[in-house]
Amino acid sequence: MAIIWDKNLKELVGVVVSDKMEKTVVVSVSVVKMHKLYKKRFVVYKKFYVHDENNEAKEWNKVRIRQISPISKKKKWWLIEILSNKAA
């Protein structure tokens, strides 16, 4: 979480899985969870549509995203920075 202008905003780190749209990338975020009863760990993946104003992010880049007010039906996240350039 990032505190900006007295607001708690969610920040996530994920990997770009698609950059085929104009000013939009799809970011996959993985979270490790544990089963309540059996205590087995498993990975949950979720995809987010992220606004990328300058089309900087490419596939397989590790990026940081922040939650914002909705831009469109699916886009509710903003690209903050590119952490690593592992573009294939």
Secondary structure as the mmCIF struct_conf table of DSSP 4:
data_model
#
loop_
_struct_conf.conf_type_id
_struct_conf.id
_struct_conf.beg_label_comp_id
_struct_conf.beg_label_asym_id
_struct_conf.beg_label_seq_id
_struct_conf.end_label_comp_id
_struct_conf.end_label_asym_id
_struct_conf.end_label_seq_id
STRN STRN1 ALA A 2 ILE A 4
TURN_TY1_P TURN_TY1_P1 TRP A 5 ASP A 6
STRN STRN2 LYS A 7 LEU A 9
STRN STRN3 GLU A 11 MET A 21
TURN_TY1_P TURN_TY1_P2 GLU A 22 LYS A 23
STRN STRN4 THR A 24 MET A 34
TURN_TY1_P TURN_TY1_P3 LYS A 36 TYR A 38
STRN STRN5 ARG A 41 HIS A 51
TURN_TY1_P TURN_TY1_P4 GLU A 53 ASN A 54
TURN_TY1_P TURN_TY1_P5 GLU A 59 TRP A 60
STRN STRN6 LYS A 62 GLN A 67
BEND BEND1 SER A 69 SER A 69
BEND BEND2 ILE A 71 LYS A 74
STRN STRN7 LYS A 75 SER A 84
#
